Amino acid sequence: MDASGNVTEAPKGKALAGMALGALGVVYGDIGTSPLYALKECFVGPHGVPVTHEDILGVLSLIFWSLNFVVTFKYLSIVMRADNRGEGGIMALLALVRPAGEPSRHYRLLIAAGLFGAALLYGDGIITPAISVLGAVDGLSVATPRLQPLLVPIAIVIISGLFAFQRRGTAGVGKVFGPLTLVWFICIAILGIRGIARNPSVLAALNPWHAVVFFADRRGDALEVLAAVVLVVTGGEALYADMGHFGRRPIRIAWYGLVLPALVLNYFGQGAMVLHDPAAASNPFYSLVPPSLLYPMVGVATAAAVVASQALISGAFSLTRQAVQLGFSPRVNIVHTSRTEIGQIYIPQVNALLWIACVGLVLAFRTPSALAATYGVAVTGTMAITSVLFIVVARSLWRWSWLRTGLLAGVFLIVDLAFFGANLLKIPDGGWVPLTIAAIVYIMMSTWKKGRIRLGEIVRETALPLADLVAQVRPLPRVSGTAIFMTSVGDVTPPVLLHHLKHNKVLHEKVLILSIVTEEVPQVPVEDRFTCEELGLGIYKVRAHFGFMETPDVPEMLRTAVARGEKALAVKPMDTTYYLGRETLIASARPVPGAREKLAGWRKKIFIVMTRNAQSAMAFYGLPPNRVVELGAQIQF
């Protein structure tokens, strides 16, 4: 389905192959770099198990069946069925579970859980570049131990270059993401075959009984190993979130045709190498690489790590834009880096914060093993929340039976909560990092949402009903031109219009009261974009509808409306003035009459700071600077 809501033909032949190749770079970059550190953490991490024949087979069996259950079964076969007009991810699920009418208490709990899951993804976006790049350059210490002190500076330089490149967009580098990742998967598959050839008995781990025996023998230790095993499925949530870019079929073809076989071969090759030489457990991935190819492989691994990091950074940009559109974040500067691809955006504020946090993690933890302790909590928490939201969608929207949803919920949550519980053991060693990041992001998003609701209530309490506006302006003199008054509360007279009438005591011949409405769908079809209601005396109430994956451009929107026959919205650009309100908020302990949202004093302070630092409406909505008038007002908040 395209942006206009029309059904598009499924890709075939070369087009399908091209999309599957593109999915390799964007969708599978994160999960594809997990072999750099995942198996190693099962044996040499803080909760590693001894390197014995039985334990190696048990760990490999856990890895194989975790990949197939979480990615193949849960995400590719089940969860990807839940899409919002082709878009996936936790925000799309939140939109699908929204009930008709007044939101219930249960829905508010789901919103809170979904927001926290989205906030956890920011932690993932910070940790992934750090651990992937450090894991890639760690091969230099295998080639030349004297380079060990330089690994952190080298990683910081690579990470800094990656974030600096974001301002240029991914349009150019995106063309090489797929082919580069293809080379990476082919390389790790060949290395895996090389390792398996040394000890083919490792293939016995395909039998799930080895995982069962491992749990029976190790018990508590086996649960701890799950905290490392989860590293092999860290890209599952990103896979679902990126569904809208490629569609289900190309993503599935890439997984079954290359990604899953390459990952399994490499993990089993690493296991065979450790069986052959237990000392290889200190770095099983690079132990597979012939000494003569070690430096080239470090280069390929570093490039793959950059691709994986790029996907998570771009995901953080997209998530931020969705949060802005859905009212969970203040306006930010969104730079479109491509004229043809709507998803290619750059947000300077988010990029700077991610870079600072990522470099800080590298300096604080310094090794992939130490950083692995921070990984997993964010991923497993988001996976569990996704399962809950999916079950709600299956039951309430698709009307699945209680038996079917109950069985699926039980299976999903048993696995998700086992992984999540195992990763809680990492909290003292660094698992607190993504939880802290998520808590900060969640507080900010929920505070902004509650603050905007309360601000809207204040405006409604003091504003003039639109029905009474015509009578108020009838005796006023009119001047030529068009005035567009923008408001976030479209059912009452905008305060900026009342201020204009109070101070200037005139009104333009044509007046548009414009409100931008974000619908809980990715894109709104053009034919459903506008509603226009004439109030009389040349005054029109206009509502423009956008999806949460779209960035409104008001002048372009007006041109599109006129082209589609909305003659009332025809304006002359040089004869049009945009009026914006700029509120100065003053925290007050006085309750707002009839207010449903109550904010604690500390939340008020956070909201006021966020409001002051939000991007101006003029820039966000693409308004011409020389045609904008801002009128200020103080509001007791």
N, C-alpha and C positions, 0 to 999 in steps of 0.2 A: 504494500500500500504506500502511495507517495504522500507528499506533504499536503496535497489537496484532498486526501481521503479516498482517492480512486484506487482500485485494485490494479496492480501492475503485474506483468507477466513474470513468472519465476525465471531466474537466469538459467541458461543451459549452455552446454558446450564450452567454448572459450571463455564466455562471460562467467560461467560458474567456476571454472578453473581459476580465473583471475581473482574472483572474490574469495575463493578458498585460500589462495596464496596470500592475499591481503590479510585474511584472518590469522594466518600464522604469525605475522608481526604484531598485530594489534591485540588479538585475543589471547594468544598463547605465549607471549613473551615472558610473562611472570612465571607461569608454571614450567616453562621450558628451561629456565635457569636454575630451578630447584636442585638438579643433580650436582650443582657446584658445592652444596653444603648439607643437603638433607640426610643422606646416609651417614655421613661423617658424624653428625650430631647424635645419631642413635648409639654410637659406640664411644665417642670421646667427649660428648657433651656432659653437662653437670649431672644428667640423669642417665648416662649411657650404661650399657650392659657389657659384660665381658665378651671378648671376641672368641666365641666357640662355634663349632660347626652347627650345632642345633640352634643357637641364638641367631646366627647369620641367616639361616633358612627361615626362622621364625619372623625376623624383621623384614626380610624380602617378601615373604608371604603377606605380611601386614601392608607393606607398601603396594603390592600388586592389587590386592583386594580393596584397599582404600581408594586407589585411583579409579577402579572400576565402579565401586559403589557411589562415591561422592560425585565424580565427574560424569562417568558414563550413564549410570542409572539415575541419580538424583537430578543433576542439572540438565544433561543433554536429553534424557528420556522423559522426565516429569516436569521439572520446574520451568523449563523453557516453553512449556505450553501456555504459561501465564504471561501474556504480553499486553501492553497497553498500546494498541495500534502499531504493533511491531516493535515497540521499545520494551526493553527489559530493565532489570535492576530494582533495587529496593524502593526507590522513589516511584517507579511505575507500579509496584505492588501496593504501595500506600494509596495511590490514586484509585486502584481497583477495589480496595476494601472500603472505600468511603460509602456510607449508607445514604439513602435518600432522606431528606428532612433534617431535623436537628440531630447533631452528632451525639451518640450515647456515651456513657462513661467508659464502656468497653472499647469504643472506637478511640477515645482519647488515650486510653492505655496503649492501644495498637500504634497510634501516632507517636507516642513517647518512645515506644520500643523501636519503631521504624527510624525515628530521628537519631536515636542512639546508635542503631546499626549503621546509618549513613555517616554519623560522626566517627565511628570506628574505621571507616574506609579512609579517612584522612590520615589516621595513624599508619595504615597500610601504605599510603602514598609517600609517607616520610621514610618508613623503614625499608621498603623495597629497593630504592636507589642505593641506600647505604649498604645493605647486606649483599646485594647483587654485585655491585662494583667491587666491594672488598673481597667477596668470594672469587671474583674473576682474577683480580691482580694478585691474589694469594698464591697463584701458580708461580709467580716470580720467586717466591721464597723457596719453592721446591727446586727450581732451576739453579738459583744462586742464593743460599742462605744469607749472604752478606747484604742482600737487598731488603731484608726483613724490616729494618728501621725506616725504609723509604716507602713502605706500603701505604701507610696512612696519608702522607703528603701526596702520593700519586693518586690515591682514591679521591682526595679532596679536590685536586686539580680537575680530574675527570668529571666529578659531580658538579663542580662549579661551571665547567664548560657546558655541561648538559643543561643546567638551568639558565645560563646566559643565552643559550641558543633558542630558548622558548619564544623570545620576542620575535624571532624570524619566522615562526610558524612551522608546522609539520608538513606543509604541502610538498616541499622538495624532498626532504628526507623520508617522507612516508612512502615514496616510490621504491626505496631500497629496503624498507623494513621487511616486507615479505620475502624477497630473495635472500636477504641476509639471514633471516631466521630459518629459511629453508636450508641454507648451508650449515647453520648451527645444528639443526636436528639430524641432518645427514651425518655430520661429524660425530655427534654423540652416539648415533646408532652404530657407526663403524667401530668406534672405540668399544662400545658394549659387546659387539660380536667378537672383537679381539680378546676381550676379557673372558667371555663365556668359553671361547675355544681353549683357554688354559684349564678350565675346570667345569666341564658341561654338567656335572652333577648338581650345580646350583639351580638348574631348571626344575629340580624337585620342589622348589619353593612355590611353584604354581599351584600346588596342592594346598587348599586352605587348611588342611589338618595341621600343617606346621604352625600356622598362626594360633590355632586352638591349643596345641601343645605348649606353645610359647607362653600363652596366658595362664595355662594350668600350672606350669612349672615356675614362672616368674611372679605371678600374681601382682603384688604392688609394684614391682619393677616394670612389669609389662605396661601398666597404666602410665607410668612415667615416660616410657618409650613412645607412647602415643603423642606426647608433646613434641617429639622430634619427627615422628612419622607424618604429622599433619603438614609439615613443610612441603610435602610432595603434592599437596592439593591446594596450595595457596592461591592459585589462579582461578578457582572455580567461580567465585563471586564475580570477578572481573569478566569472565566468560559470559555470564548471564547479563551483566550490565552492558556489554558491547553488542548484544544481539541485534539491536536496532541498526547498527552500522552495516551488517552483512546478511542477517537473516539466519534462520535455523540451519538450512541445508548446507551452505558453505562451511559453517562452523563444525557441523557434524562430519562432513567429508574430510576436513583437515584433521580432525581428531582421530577418526578411525583409519584414515589413509596414511598418516605419518606421525602425528604427535604421540599417540598412545604407544605404537610399536617402538618408536625411538626412545621414549622414556623408559619403557620396560626393559629394553635391551641394555640401556646404559646402567640402570640400577642393578640389573642382574650381572652385568659385566663388572661393576664395582664390587658386588658381593663375591664374585668368583675371584677377583684379585685379592680381596681380603682373606678368602679361604686359602689361597695360594701363599700369601704372605701377610700374616696378621699385622705387621708393622705398617702396612698400607692403609690401615684404618685411620691414620692421622690425616690423610688427604687422599681418599680413594679415587676421587675423580681424576686428579692429575697423575695418580699412579698408573692409570690406564694409558696415558699419553707416552709414546716413545720419546726418549730424551731429545732426539734431533728435531722433533716437532713441538717441543714444549713452548717455545716463545711464540710461534705462529698460533698455537692453540690458545694461549693467553690473550692474544689479540682478538681472535674470534670470540672468545668468551666475554671479553670486555665489551665488544660491539653488541653481543647478545644482551648483556646486562644493561647497556644503554637503551636498547630497544624496549626491554622489559620495564625499565624505569620510566621511559617516555610514555608508555601506555598508562601507567599509574598516575603520572603527573597530568596528562591530558584528562584522565578520569576525574581527578580532583577539580580541574577547571569546569568540566561538564556538570559535576555535582554541585558546584557553587552556583553556576548559572541556574540550575533547576531550583536550588534553595532560594535564590533571589526571586524568581518568577512565582514560586509557591508561597512567598511571604515569610520565609524562615531566615532571611538574611537581608541586610541593607543593600542598597544598590552599590555595585562595584564597577570599575572600568573594565568592560568586556571588549577586547580587541579582536576583530575577525581577521584571521591571517590568510584567508582564501576567499576569492570571489565566487567560487563554485561550490565549496563544501561548507555547509552550515555548521558542521560539528567541529571545525578547526578554529578554536578560539584561544586567546591568551589573556590571562588575568594577572596583571603585574603584582597586585597586593598578595594574592595567593602564592604566586611564584616565589616572591621574596621570602614569605614566611616558611614555605616548604624548604627552600634552600638553606635558610638559617637553621631550621630544625634538623635537617638531614646532615649538614656539616657538624652540628653539635653532637649528634648521635655517633658519628664516626670518631670524633675526638674523645668522646666519653667512653665508648666501648672498644674501639680500636681493632677488633678482630671479628671475623664472621661468626665464630663460635659464641663470643660474648653477645653479639647482636642477635643471634638465633634465639636467645632467651627473651628478647623483646617481641619476637615474631610469634604468630600463632594465636595469641589472645584476641587480637582484632579480627583475624580471619574467622576463627571458630565462633566468636560471638555473633558476627554478621551472618554466618551460615545458619546458626540456630534461629535467629530472628527471621531470616528469609523463610525458613521452614514453617514457622508459626504463621506468617502472613500468607504463605501459599495455601496452607490448610484452610485458613479463613476464606480465601478466594474460592477454593474448591467447594467448600460447603455452602457459602452464602451466595456466590455468583453462579457457579456451575451446578449447584444442587446435587452434589455427590451424596451418596447415602452415608449415614453415620458409620456404618461398618467399614466402608471403603476409606473414608477420611480418617477414621480412628486407627485402622491398621497402618495406613501410610504415615500418619502423625507419629505413631509409636515407633515405627522403624526409623524414620528420619531423626526424631529427637533422641532416641537411644544412642545413635551414632554421633550426632552433633554434640549432645551433652557429654558424652564420653570424651570426645576430643576437647571440648571446652573445659571440662573438669581437669583433664590432664594438663592443660596449659595454665590453669590457675596455679600449678606448682611453680611456674616461672615467675610469678609476681615478685618475689623477693630479689630475683636475679636480673630483672629488667622488664618483666611483664607489666609492671606498673606504668611504663611509658605510654603504650597505646591507650590504656585505660584513662590515664590522666589527660592525654590529648583529646580523647573522645568526650570526657566529662566537660572539659572547657568548651569544646565546640557545641556540645549539646546545650549547655547553659546559655551560650550566646544565641543559638538558634531559637530555643524555646522562649528566651527573654524577648527577642525581637518580635516573635509572633504574638505573644501576650501583650507586649507594648503597643503594637499596631492595632490590635483589637480594642484596647482601652482608649487609644487616641481616637479611633473611629467613633467610639461611644461618646466621647467628649464633644466631638464635632457635631454629632447628631443631636445632642442635648441643647446645643446653643445655636444651631443653624436654622435658617428659614426653609420650610418645606418648599419643594419645587413648585407645587401647585399654587403657592401664593406669590411666586416670583413675578409673574406677568403683571399682576395688579400693582406691584411695587414699582415696576419700571415704566408703566404706561405713561406717566406724566413727564418722564425725563426726555431731554433733547437727545437726538441720535446723530452720530457722526458717521462718515463713510468708512468702509473697510469691514474687516472681520476680526472678531476677538475670539480666541480659543482659551477657555478657562479649564485647566486640567485639575482633576480631583480624584482622590482615591475613594471617596464616598459618593457614589453616583446617584443616591436617592434623595439628597438634600442640596440646597444651594451652596456652592463652594464658598468657604470663608473668603477666599481671595476675590471673588466677585462682589461680595458684600463690602469688602474694604475698598474696592475700586469705586463702587457706587457712593460710598460714604465720603471719599476724598475728592473724586473727580466729578461726580454728579452728572455724568453723561454715559451713553452706551453706544456701541457700534451698531451699524445697520443689521449685521448678521452676528449672532452669538452662538458658539458651539460650546456646550458643557460636555467635556470629553473625559471619560473614565476608561482606564485600561483594565480589562478583566483577564486574569490568567485562569484558564481552564485546566483541569487535572487530566489532560491528554497531552501527548508530545507535540503535535501540531494541530492547528485548527484549519479546516478547509477554507479556502478563500471565500466561497459562497456563504459561509457562516461567520465571516469575520465581523460584520457590522450590524448594528441595530440603530436606527435613527428615528427619533420621535419628535415631531414638531409641537412645541408648547405654546406657540403664538408669538406675534410681534417679531418674527425673525429669529426666535430663540429655539435652539434644537438641543435635545438631550441625545448624546451619541455614546454608544458603548462599543469598544473595540475588543474583540476576543482573540487571545493568543494562547498557544500551548506553552508548557513549561520548558520545551526545548527551543523556543523562539525568543529572539530579542526584538522588542518593538522599535520601529522607526516611524515616528508619527508623520512627518512629511511624506514619506514613501507610502504609508498607509492611506493617507488622504488621496494621493494620486491614483492608487489602486481602486479606491472606493468610487472615484469619479469615473474611471474607466469601466467599472462594472455597473454604471447607471445611477449611482447615488448623487444626483444633481445637487441636492441640498448641501453636500460636502465640497462642492466646487469653490475653491478659494484662490485668490491671486497671491502668490508667495510674497510679493513686495508690498502687499496691502493687508497683510495679516499680522496680528500681534498675538503672541502666546503669553498668557498670564499664569504665573506660578506662585504658590504660597510658600513662604519660608518660615516655618514655625520655630520659635525659640522656646524650648521646654524648660519649665521650672518645677523641680521636684516639690511636691506638697504632700503633707500628711492628711489633707482634707479628702475624704472619700468622694468619689464621683457619684452623683445620684443615679441609681439604677444600673450602675456598672456591674457587669458580670465578672470581668477580669480584675482581680486584685493583685497588685504587685508589691512585693516587699521593698523596703527602702533601698537595699543594695541592688535589686533588679532595676529600680528606677534609675539609679546612677549609671548602671551599665547601659541601659537603653538610651539615655541622654548622650553618653559618649559615642555610642554607635551611630546615633542620628547625626551628630556633628561631623562624623567622619565618613558618612555615606556620600557616594558620588551624587552630584547635582542631577536633578531631574532633567535639566536642559541637555546635559551631555548624554545621559542614559537613553533618552528618547530621541536623540538625534535632532534636537531643535536648533534652528539657526540662531547663533548668539546675538546677532544684531536685531532680532525680532522678538526678544524675550523681555518681559517686565516681571520682576519679582517684588512681591509685597510681603513684608514681614509682620509677624504677630507673636505675642507672648501667650503661652498656654500654661495654666497651672496644671501640672501633670501628677 
